[in-house]
Amino acid sequence: MIWQQHKITIKRFSQLVDVYGGNSKKWPLEERDAALHLLEKSVEASHLQQSNSNLDYLLDKVPIISPTSMLRQRILASTQIYVEPVRDTWQWFVALLIGNTMRGHLLRPTFALIIPLLFGLFVGFNLANLNNEADITNETVWVEEEVNLLALGSME
Amino acid sequence: MQKIQAGNHQAFTMLVDRHLNKLHGFVQRMLSNPTDAEDIVQETFIRVWQKSSQWQSKAKVSTWLHSIAHNLCIDFFRRIKTTVNIETVELIDPHQPANSKQQQDVAFQVQLALQQLPESQRSAIVLCHYQDMSNREAAKILKISVSALESLMARGRRKLRKILENQSADLLGEI
């Protein structure tokens, strides 16, 4: 038996009822058997328990108040608007691309497609400009050479 | 809880159904104001949904829920920083059949006495007496040792006895 291994003193019993009250169901599990055993034998322990039971009795008179029926609905509605938690990087990436709302379902894939398109256009335009600049530079050099040749020819 | 972590809202609904009444009882007894209590319970469940990834499988779900609700209650007390106002203490549940006038008076006096306790002592008594938490669970929620919890409980109950001392005979007689 547990109480035989862990006997408690009347002083500890007094503390126990002072802290947890007279209801033995509220006592810590590891001390309950020993305390009940002491209670059976000791008149003093019985008095201590009784003196603390009045307060328990009064505390139990405070009624349990039920939540309103709207609270459950409010909780469930308010949590549905939040982004659902995701487990791994892939799910996070998919959620990022697809979105969680109707608006997100339309806008996010559109953005996801537009971004590489814009990037391609940007790169394409820049490359075209580079080629134009290169052509212009080559043409300028050729004209300068022609002018130089003409100039040399006239000197001769 | 693992399903909730995976984003399963149906599992979350089951969690709400299972713990709503008990959690509401805890917050209601801490605050004694139905409107504020419902707001805090709602905020607790929203946090559970949003921060479900922070839950560790070792922790008991009810302990975790109470821990979040308790922190929100403390934030609430810090925000309002008011003492007990008798007018804000509401006990009568309009959804339940009315008890006798005497019983309502007793409940009101006891609830009022509870509200006069310091927040830490009230938390300890509410968790252990009303929420049927073990001393270890309550200590974990309050982030204190079991001996510190016992000290809070003993002081709280002594103070309650003192507050109710004058009325105790009348109150017990009324019942």
Chai-1 contact restraints between the chains, C-beta under 6 A:
chainA,res_idxA,chainB,res_idxB,connection_type,confidence,min_distance_angstrom,max_distance_angstrom,comment,restraint_id
A,D18,B,A154,contact,1.0,0.0,6.0,A-B,restraint_1
A,V19,B,E150,contact,1.0,0.0,6.0,A-B,restraint_2
A,V19,B,M153,contact,1.0,0.0,6.0,A-B,restraint_3
A,V19,B,A154,contact,1.0,0.0,6.0,A-B,restraint_4
A,P28,B,N135,contact,1.0,0.0,6.0,A-B,restraint_5
A,L55,B,R161,contact,1.0,0.0,6.0,A-B,restraint_6
A,L58,B,V110,contact,1.0,0.0,6.0,A-B,restraint_7
A,L59,B,H129,contact,1.0,0.0,6.0,A-B,restraint_8
A,K61,B,V106,contact,1.0,0.0,6.0,A-B,restraint_9
A,K61,B,A107,contact,1.0,0.0,6.0,A-B,restraint_10
A,K61,B,V110,contact,1.0,0.0,6.0,A-B,restraint_11
A,V62,B,A107,contact,1.0,0.0,6.0,A-B,restraint_12
A,V62,B,V110,contact,1.0,0.0,6.0,A-B,restraint_13
A,V62,B,Q111,contact,1.0,0.0,6.0,A-B,restraint_14
A,P63,B,A107,contact,1.0,0.0,6.0,A-B,restraint_15
A,I64,B,G25,contact,1.0,0.0,6.0,A-B,restraint_16
A,I65,B,Q28,contact,1.0,0.0,6.0,A-B,restraint_17
A,I65,B,D93,contact,1.0,0.0,6.0,A-B,restraint_18
A,S66,B,H95,contact,1.0,0.0,6.0,A-B,restraint_19
A,P67,B,H24,contact,1.0,0.0,6.0,A-B,restraint_20
A,L71,B,E38,contact,1.0,0.0,6.0,A-B,restraint_21
A,R74,B,Q42,contact,1.0,0.0,6.0,A-B,restraint_22
A,I75,B,V16,contact,1.0,0.0,6.0,A-B,restraint_23
A,I75,B,Q42,contact,1.0,0.0,6.0,A-B,restraint_24
A,I75,B,F45,contact,1.0,0.0,6.0,A-B,restraint_25
A,S78,B,I46,contact,1.0,0.0,6.0,A-B,restraint_26
A,T79,B,I46,contact,1.0,0.0,6.0,A-B,restraint_27
A,T79,B,W49,contact,1.0,0.0,6.0,A-B,restraint_28
A,Y82,B,Q50,contact,1.0,0.0,6.0,A-B,restraint_29
A,E84,B,G7,contact,1.0,0.0,6.0,A-B,restraint_30
A,P85,B,G7,contact,1.0,0.0,6.0,A-B,restraint_31
A,P85,B,S52,contact,1.0,0.0,6.0,A-B,restraint_32
A,P85,B,S53,contact,1.0,0.0,6.0,A-B,restraint_33
A,R87,B,A6,contact,1.0,0.0,6.0,A-B,restraint_34
